[in-house]
Amino acid sequence: MGLILFKHNQKAYEAAAALMEEKGRAAVIHPTGTGKTYIAFKLAKEHPESRILWLSPSEYIYRTQLEQLQKDGEERFTNISFLTYARLMRNEAVIATLRPDYIVLDEFHRCGAAEWGRSVEKLLAYYPKAKVLGLSATNIRYLDHQRDMAEELFYGQIASEMTLGEAIAKGILPVPTYVISMYSYQKELERIQQRMASAKNSTAVYSGEILEELRRALEQAEGLDAVFARHMKKKDGKYIVFCSDKEHMEEMVGQAETWFGLVDKKPHIYTVYYDNSETDRIFAEFKADQSEHLKLLYCIDMLNEGVHVENIDGVILLRPTVSPILYLQQIGRALSAADGKRDKSQSDGNAVAQPIIFDIVNNFDSLYSIDSLQTEIEEAFALMDCSAQQCTEKQRFREQFRIVDEMRDCRQLFEQLRRSLSAPWDIYYGEAKRYYAEHGNLKIPKDYVTENGISLGIWLMTQRRVRAGKVAGALNEEQIAKLDTIGMEWECGSVRSWNRACEALECYRQTYGNLDVKVSYVTEDGFALGKWVSNARSRYSRGELSEEQTSQLESLGMIWDKHVMQWEENYQAAVTYYRMHGNLLVPHGYRTEDGLALGTWLTNQRRIKTGRKKGAAPLKESQIDRLNAIEMVWE
């Protein structure tokens, strides 16, 4: 049976093939559920004599996709070699043996991770003539300074791009029913009461009235058992339930009989997570379950990407998130183009029953995620050509996409309450201006509160973070200019010091080609860079550096353990020698052009492995494997 793609994927494949032929690299950015993985399988099918290297975050994802193909009657692909990004990182010596004609980077946005990314860069640099195909539902790393991996890896060469909203609007993916509710609100009410207690202005009285109205509305809202019973039309349906962590999962599983009792008194419960050895078996049992009972698959950090589960009736979001990527990946589990039936010429929008998305979170803030999907759909509708038939289709999809907001009244009251408790920007600015007039600066402690009860220190910190793009918010040029006139410093002292050190590190790397900074090293302008690097390594080992700081230093080439860095330098020299001579029979006194005593280093590795070098830390298994990969002679 030939591998026949949906119309949208066939078009993407042709565009990607042409772009790879012309430019060498091409990215396809299609949402979860549209079958984009089969574009890469099509590539392998069309080039049986070419070697395809397939990289993916998970072997499980790849294996599941292959199983689906074989179920559809497709023969095995003998020209595909598979590696996970993690395995490539742990065994970079294997790069020299791969010799691919094509490289597939599945979920290529994951190549932005520091360690994985370095290994991929080495692979691409080693095979500059290999054509590269990238697949992902997103090219932006939202929590990593909005990095665009399509730009970094593919130089902006995107063969095909489609949003989740566009796929729904075009009928490629089914139109969901979206149900909004909550399972807990007590903590949210306590937080609001704390804010009201700290407020010392006239809005507190007005806010108290709204709070009482909100409390009454919440008490009158229906319980989740009634919500699920009303919307779960199929009493034997299959649902994926997303949880935050293991403790959260256990708590949510404990609520199952209460929440779903009106649907099924004894629902079938399945739980999966990556570090559970039973996950494969449990997942297989869930997929095979055809009983008349309600089936619930609770998962943690699984099924967000790459794996499609057939015949899913919906998803239940119990994990609060404001990340658009994670949110769209989760709801994408309920959507699929014709449930994997790729022998159709294209999806017709009716191949799958209308799925249900239950947005059931435990705080008001997370109940607004639907806005991102709704906006995508409306934008897609606006951009679509509109023949008479298409206009009819657009109207049908608009009518089908229903948002059932079980918490609408409560959400409106909450928004009203939040507005009443939030002083306008100009009020905060006025307080900042008064402080500047009195003190001549805005060096205000974070916990500083004015006599009027306004948290001015926190507000100023928030303005800095908004302008830096670290938190959501709006700050226009006029507001920035106003703050500049009263001496606003957009970087706090610690940030300025950090940025100065990073600039000095970048300069050092450009000058010396590495970050092997001696402790005594001082820059020309008197900055003790060596001591700063030593301190940064110590802070890293104690877990005191933030993820952002760690990522920034790693992007400059920081290796936290100096001994690891020296081992890597010598190992890379050994790899170079092996490529040139075909062996590691290196004379003891041999030195590289850069002055590395490679012969002595290899002798030391032999002595360490056999225990003859006293006081030396033993070699790791991964180090031994990497040396074996280049034919290390241990005797």
C-alpha positions in Angstrom: 0.0 0.0 0.0 1.4 3.4 -0.9 1.8 6.1 1.7 -0.9 8.6 0.6 -0.9 11.9 2.5 -3.7 14.3 3.2 -4.0 17.1 0.7 -2.5 19.7 3.1 0.4 17.4 4.0 1.1 16.4 0.3 1.3 20.1 -0.5 3.7 20.6 2.5 5.8 17.6 1.4 6.2 19.0 -2.1 7.2 22.4 -0.8 9.7 21.0 1.7 11.2 18.7 -1.0 11.7 21.6 -3.3 13.1 23.8 -0.6 15.6 21.1 0.5 16.7 20.6 -3.0 17.3 24.3 -3.5 18.4 25.5 0.0 19.3 22.2 1.8 16.9 22.8 4.7 13.1 23.1 5.2 10.8 23.3 8.2 7.1 22.3 8.4 5.1 23.8 11.2 1.7 22.1 11.5 -0.4 21.7 14.7 -0.7 18.5 16.7 -3.1 15.9 15.0 -2.6 17.0 11.4 -0.3 14.0 10.5 2.8 16.0 9.8 5.1 13.1 10.9 4.0 11.2 7.8 5.6 13.9 5.7 9.0 12.5 6.9 7.9 8.9 6.3 6.9 10.0 2.8 10.4 11.4 2.3 11.9 8.0 3.3 9.5 6.2 1.1 10.3 8.4 -1.9 14.1 8.0 -1.4 14.6 4.3 -0.6 18.4 4.4 -1.6 19.1 7.4 0.7 20.1 7.1 4.4 17.6 8.9 6.6 18.7 9.9 10.1 15.7 10.5 12.3 16.1 12.4 15.6 13.2 12.7 18.1 12.8 13.6 21.8 11.5 10.1 22.5 12.0 6.6 21.1 8.5 5.9 22.4 7.0 8.6 20.1 8.8 7.2 17.0 8.0 3.6 17.8 4.3 4.4 18.2 4.3 6.2 14.8 5.9 3.2 13.1 3.4 0.8 14.7 0.5 2.9 13.3 2.1 2.8 9.8 2.5 -1.0 9.9 -1.1 -1.4 11.1 -2.1 0.5 7.9 -0.1 -2.1 5.9 3.0 -0.1 5.3 6.3 -2.0 4.9 9.2 -1.5 7.3 11.6 1.3 6.5 15.1 -0.1 6.2 16.7 3.2 5.3 15.8 5.0 8.5 18.3 5.2 11.5 16.8 6.5 14.7 18.3 8.3 17.6 16.9 10.3 20.5 18.4 13.8 21.0 19.5 12.6 24.5 21.3 9.6 23.0 23.1 11.7 20.5 24.2 14.1 23.2 25.6 11.2 25.3 27.5 9.6 22.4 28.7 12.3 20.1 31.4 10.0 18.8 28.8 8.1 16.8 28.3 11.2 14.6 31.3 10.1 12.5 29.7 6.8 11.7 26.2 8.0 10.6 26.7 9.4 7.1 23.1 10.5 6.5 21.8 11.8 3.2 18.7 13.3 5.0 18.3 14.4 8.6 14.9 14.6 10.1 14.6 16.8 13.2 11.2 15.8 14.8 9.8 18.3 17.3 12.7 20.6 16.2 11.8 23.3 18.8 13.3 21.0 21.3 16.8 21.5 19.8 16.8 24.8 21.6 17.8 23.0 24.8 21.4 23.8 25.6 22.9 20.3 25.6 20.7 18.8 22.9 21.3 21.8 20.7 25.1 21.6 20.9 25.0 18.0 19.8 22.6 18.8 16.9 24.9 21.7 15.8 27.9 19.3 15.7 25.9 16.8 13.7 24.8 19.4 11.1 28.3 20.9 10.9 29.8 17.4 10.3 27.4 16.7 7.4 26.9 20.1 5.7 25.7 18.4 2.5 22.9 16.4 4.2 19.4 17.8 3.6 17.5 18.7 6.8 13.7 18.4 7.3 12.3 19.9 10.5 8.8 19.1 12.0 7.1 20.8 14.9 3.8 22.2 16.0 5.7 25.4 17.0 8.9 27.1 16.1 8.9 29.5 19.1 10.4 28.7 22.5 8.1 30.9 24.6 9.9 30.4 27.9 13.4 30.8 26.4 13.4 34.4 25.4 10.9 33.8 22.5 13.7 32.0 20.5 12.7 31.2 16.9 14.1 27.7 16.1 13.0 27.9 12.5 15.2 30.9 12.1 18.2 29.4 14.0 18.1 25.9 12.5 16.5 26.5 9.1 17.4 30.2 8.4 13.7 31.0 8.2 13.1 28.6 5.4 9.5 27.4 6.2 8.0 25.2 3.6 4.5 25.1 5.2 3.0 26.8 8.3 -0.4 26.3 9.9 -1.9 27.2 13.3 -4.3 25.0 15.3 -7.0 27.6 14.7 -6.4 27.5 11.0 -6.6 23.7 10.9 -9.9 23.8 12.7 -11.3 26.6 10.5 -10.3 24.7 7.3 -11.9 21.5 8.5 -8.6 19.6 8.7 -9.2 19.1 12.4 -12.6 18.5 14.0 -14.4 21.4 15.7 -14.4 20.9 19.5 -17.0 21.8 22.1 -15.2 23.7 24.8 -16.5 23.4 28.4 -15.1 25.8 31.1 -15.5 25.1 34.8 -13.5 24.9 38.1 -12.8 22.3 40.7 -11.5 24.6 43.5 -11.7 28.2 44.3 -11.0 28.5 48.0 -7.4 29.5 47.6 -8.3 32.1 45.0 -10.8 33.7 47.5 -8.2 33.7 50.2 -5.7 35.4 47.9 -8.3 38.1 47.1 -9.1 38.6 50.8 -5.4 39.1 51.5 -5.2 41.8 48.8 -8.2 43.5 50.2 -6.8 43.5 53.7 -3.6 45.3 52.5 -5.6 47.9 50.5 -6.1 51.2 52.4 -8.2 53.1 49.9 -11.9 53.6 49.2 -12.0 50.7 46.7 -11.8 48.2 49.5 -15.4 48.7 50.5 -16.7 48.4 47.0 -14.5 45.3 46.4 -16.0 43.7 49.5 -19.5 44.0 48.0 -18.3 42.3 44.8 -16.5 39.6 46.8 -19.7 38.7 48.6 -21.6 38.5 45.3 -18.8 36.3 43.8 -18.9 34.0 46.8 -22.7 33.6 46.4 -22.3 32.9 42.7 -19.7 30.2 43.4 -21.8 28.5 46.0 -24.7 28.4 43.5 -22.6 27.0 40.7 -23.2 23.4 39.8 -20.7 20.7 40.9 -18.4 19.0 38.5 -20.4 15.8 38.6 -23.4 17.6 37.0 -21.1 19.3 34.5 -19.5 16.1 33.3 -22.8 14.3 33.2 -24.4 17.0 31.0 -21.6 17.1 28.5 -20.3 13.5 28.3 -22.8 12.2 25.8 -20.9 8.9 25.4 -21.0 7.1 28.7 -18.3 4.8 27.5 -16.0 7.5 26.1 -12.2 7.8 26.3 -10.6 10.9 27.8 -7.0 12.0 28.5 -6.7 13.9 31.8 -3.7 16.2 32.2 -2.2 16.6 35.7 0.6 18.8 37.1 2.7 16.2 39.0 2.4 12.8 40.7 0.9 14.2 43.9 -1.6 16.2 41.9 -2.5 13.1 39.8 -3.1 11.0 43.0 -5.4 13.7 44.3 -7.3 14.0 41.1 -7.7 10.2 40.7 -9.1 10.2 44.2 -11.9 12.5 43.0 -12.8 10.3 40.0 -15.8 8.4 41.5 -17.3 11.6 42.9 -16.8 13.7 39.7 -17.8 11.0 37.2 -20.2 9.1 39.3 -23.2 10.3 37.4 -21.6 9.1 34.1 -20.2 5.8 35.4 -20.0 4.7 39.0 -16.9 2.5 38.2 -14.9 4.3 35.5 -11.7 2.5 34.3 -8.7 4.5 35.6 -5.3 4.4 33.9 -2.2 6.4 35.0 1.0 7.0 33.0 4.2 9.0 33.5 7.7 8.7 32.0 9.6 7.2 34.9 7.1 4.4 35.4 8.3 1.1 33.9 4.7 0.0 33.6 3.7 2.9 31.4 3.9 1.1 28.0 1.7 -1.7 29.3 -0.8 0.6 30.9 -1.0 2.8 27.8 -1.6 -0.2 25.6 -4.4 -1.4 27.9 -6.1 2.0 27.7 -5.9 2.0 23.9 -7.3 -1.6 23.7 -10.1 -1.0 26.2 -13.4 -1.4 24.4 -15.6 -1.9 27.4 -18.8 -0.1 28.1 -17.2 1.8 31.0 -15.9 5.4 31.0 -12.1 5.3 30.3 -9.8 7.9 31.9 -6.1 8.1 31.2 -4.4 10.4 33.7 -0.9 11.6 32.6 2.0 13.8 33.7 4.2 15.4 31.0 3.2 12.8 28.5 1.2 12.9 25.3 1.7 16.6 25.0 3.6 16.1 21.7 4.3 13.5 19.1 1.9 10.7 20.1 -1.6 10.5 18.7 -4.1 8.3 20.5 -7.0 7.1 18.3 -10.7 7.3 19.2 -10.3 9.9 21.9 -13.5 11.6 22.8 -11.9 14.5 24.6 -9.4 15.9 27.1 -9.7 17.1 30.6 -7.3 19.9 31.5 -6.6 19.8 35.3 -3.1 21.3 34.9 -3.1 25.2 35.2 -0.9 26.7 32.5 -0.5 30.1 30.8 2.0 28.6 28.3 0.4 28.7 24.8 2.5 25.9 23.6 1.6 23.5 26.4 -2.0 24.5 26.2 -2.4 24.0 22.5 -0.5 20.7 22.7 -2.8 19.4 25.4 -6.0 20.2 23.6 -4.5 18.9 20.4 -4.7 15.4 21.9 -8.4 15.5 21.3 -8.1 16.5 17.7 -6.9 14.5 14.7 -7.2 14.6 10.9 -9.6 11.7 10.2 -8.1 9.8 13.1 -5.0 8.7 11.1 -6.8 7.4 8.0 -4.2 8.7 5.5 -5.7 7.0 2.5 -8.2 9.8 2.0 -7.3 12.6 -0.4 -8.0 15.1 2.4 -9.9 15.5 5.6 -13.5 16.6 5.2 -14.1 17.9 8.7 -16.6 15.2 9.5 -14.3 12.2 9.8 -14.2 12.4 13.6 -17.0 13.0 16.0 -17.0 16.4 17.7 -14.6 16.1 20.6 -15.0 17.8 24.0 -12.4 19.8 25.8 -13.0 20.3 29.5 -11.0 23.2 30.9 -11.3 22.4 34.6 -8.6 24.3 36.5 -8.1 25.5 40.0 -7.7 29.2 39.5 -9.4 32.0 37.6 -6.3 33.1 35.7 -6.0 29.9 33.8 -9.6 30.0 32.6 -8.6 32.5 29.9 -6.5 30.1 27.8 -9.3 29.6 25.4 -8.9 33.1 24.1 -5.7 32.1 22.2 -7.5 29.3 20.3 -10.6 31.4 19.6 -8.4 34.3 18.3 -6.5 31.8 16.0 -9.8 30.5 14.6 -11.2 34.0 14.0 -8.0 35.1 12.3 -8.1 32.0 10.0 -11.7 32.7 9.1 -10.8 36.3 8.2 -8.0 35.3 5.9 -9.8 32.5 4.1 -11.1 33.1 0.5 -14.9 33.1 0.5 -16.7 31.5 -2.3 -20.4 30.8 -1.7 -19.7 27.2 -0.5 -16.8 28.3 1.6 -18.8 31.0 3.3 -21.4 28.4 4.1 -18.7 26.2 5.6 -17.3 29.1 7.6 -20.7 29.7 9.1 -21.1 26.0 9.9 -17.8 25.9 11.7 -18.6 29.1 13.7 -21.9 27.5 14.8 -20.2 24.2 15.7 -17.4 25.8 17.8 -19.3 26.2 21.0 -17.9 27.6 24.3 -19.9 26.4 27.2 -18.8 28.7 30.1 -20.2 27.2 33.3 -18.3 29.9 35.2 -19.3 32.9 33.1 -21.0 34.9 35.9 -18.2 34.1 38.3 -15.6 35.1 35.9 -17.2 38.4 35.2 -17.5 39.1 38.9 -13.8 38.1 39.4 -12.7 40.5 36.6 -14.8 43.3 38.1 -13.2 42.6 41.5 -9.7 42.5 40.0 -10.2 45.8 38.3 -11.5 47.4 41.5 -8.4 46.2 43.4 -5.9 47.3 40.7 -5.0 51.0 40.8 -4.6 52.5 37.4 -1.1 53.0 36.0 -1.2 56.8 36.5 -1.9 56.4 40.2 1.3 54.3 40.6 3.2 56.7 38.4 2.1 59.6 40.6 3.4 57.9 43.7 6.7 57.1 41.9 7.0 60.8 40.9 6.4 62.0 44.4 9.0 59.6 45.7 11.5 60.9 43.1 10.8 64.5 44.0 11.6 63.7 47.7 14.6 61.4 47.3 16.0 62.2 43.9 16.0 58.6 42.7 13.8 55.5 42.3 16.1 53.1 44.3 13.1 51.7 46.0 13.2 48.3 47.9 10.9 45.6 46.5 8.7 45.5 49.6 8.3 49.3 49.8 4.6 50.4 50.3 3.5 54.0 50.3 1.3 55.6 53.1 -1.7 55.1 50.8 -1.1 51.3 50.8 0.3 51.1 47.2 3.1 48.5 46.7 5.4 50.9 44.8 8.5 48.7 45.0 6.7 45.7 43.4 5.1 47.9 40.7 8.5 49.3 39.6 9.9 45.8 39.4 6.9 44.7 37.3 7.5 47.6 34.9 11.1 46.5 34.4 9.9 42.9 33.7 7.1 44.0 31.4 9.5 46.1 29.3 12.0 43.2 29.2 9.3 40.8 27.9 9.6 38.6 31.0 5.9 38.9 32.0 2.7 39.8 30.2 1.7 43.4 30.2 1.5 46.6 28.1 4.0 49.5 28.5 3.8 52.2 25.7 6.5 54.6 24.7 4.8 57.5 26.5 4.8 55.6 29.7 8.4 54.6 29.3 9.3 58.3 28.6 7.5 59.4 31.7 9.4 56.9 33.9 12.7 58.0 32.2 12.1 61.6 33.3 12.0 60.6 36.9 15.2 58.5 36.8 13.9 55.0 36.2 16.7 52.5 36.1 15.5 49.6 33.9 18.1 47.2 35.2 18.5 46.7 38.9 22.1 46.6 40.3 22.4 42.8 40.3 21.2 42.7 36.7 23.7 45.3 35.6 26.5 43.4 37.3 25.4 40.2 35.7 25.2 41.7 32.2 28.6 43.3 32.6 30.1 39.9 33.5 28.4 38.2 30.5 29.7 40.9 28.2 33.2 40.3 29.6 32.8 36.6 29.2 31.8 37.0 25.5 34.8 39.2 24.9 37.1 36.6 26.6 35.7 33.8 24.4 36.2 35.9 21.2 39.8 36.5 22.3 40.8 33.1 23.6 38.2 30.8 22.0 37.1 29.3 25.3 35.9 30.1 28.9 38.8 28.6 30.7 39.2 31.7 32.8 41.9 31.6 35.5 40.8 32.6 38.9 43.3 35.5 39.0 42.2 36.9 35.6 41.1 40.6 35.7 39.9 42.5 32.6 41.5 45.6 31.3 38.9 47.8 33.0 39.5 46.1 36.4 36.7 43.6 36.5 37.7 40.4 38.4 36.2 38.0 35.8 38.1 34.9 37.0 36.7 35.2 40.5 33.2 35.9 39.1 33.4 32.7 37.0 34.5 30.6 39.9 31.7 32.0 42.0 29.2 31.3 39.2 30.3 27.7 39.1 29.9 27.4 42.9 26.4 29.0 42.7 25.4 26.6 39.9 26.5 23.5 42.0 24.4 24.8 44.9 21.4 25.4 42.6 21.4 29.1 43.2 21.4 30.2 39.5 18.1 30.7 37.8 17.2 28.6 34.7 17.5 31.8 32.7 21.0 32.6 34.1 22.1 29.0 33.5 20.9 29.0 29.9 22.6 32.3 29.2 26.0 31.1 30.5 25.7 27.8 28.6 24.9 29.7 25.4 28.3 31.4 25.9 30.0 28.0 26.2 30.2 27.7 29.9 31.1 24.2 31.2 30.4 24.0 34.9 32.9 21.4 35.8 36.4 22.4 34.6 37.7 18.8 34.7 34.8 17.9 32.4 35.8 20.7 30.0 39.4 19.5 29.9 38.3 15.9 29.3 36.1 17.1 26.4 38.9 19.0 24.8 41.2 16.0 24.9 38.5 13.7 23.7 37.7 15.9 20.7 41.5 15.9 19.9 41.4 12.1 20.1 38.4 12.0 17.7 40.3 14.3 15.3 43.4 12.0 15.5 41.2 8.9 14.9 39.6 10.5 11.8 43.0 11.3 10.3 44.8 8.0 11.1 42.0 5.5 11.6 43.3 4.4 15.0 44.3 5.7 18.4 47.9 4.3 18.4 49.1 7.7 19.7 52.8 7.9 20.8 53.1 8.8 24.5 54.9 12.1 23.8 52.5 13.3 21.0 51.1 16.8 21.2 48.4 18.3 19.0 48.9 21.6 17.1 47.1 23.3 19.9 49.6 22.0 22.4 47.4 19.3 24.0 49.5 16.4 25.4 47.2 13.8 23.8 49.5 10.9 24.2 49.9 11.5 27.9 46.1 12.0 28.3 45.3 8.7 26.6 47.9 6.9 28.8 46.2 8.4 31.8 42.8 7.2 30.7 44.2 3.6 30.5 45.7 3.9 34.0 42.5 5.4 35.4 40.4 2.5 33.9 42.7 -0.2 35.4 43.0 1.6 38.7 46.7 2.3 38.4 46.4 6.1 38.7 45.9 6.7 42.4 43.6 9.5 43.5 41.9 9.9 40.1 38.1 9.8 39.8 37.0 6.6 37.9 35.9 7.0 34.3 32.2 7.1 33.7 30.5 4.4 31.6 29.6 7.0 29.0 33.2 8.1 28.8 34.4 4.5 28.3 31.7 4.0 25.6 32.7 7.1 23.8 36.4 6.1 23.8 35.4 2.6 22.6 33.5 4.2 19.7 36.8 5.5 18.4 38.7 2.2 19.0 40.5 3.0 22.2 43.4 0.6 22.9 43.2 -0.1 26.6 46.3 -2.3 26.9 
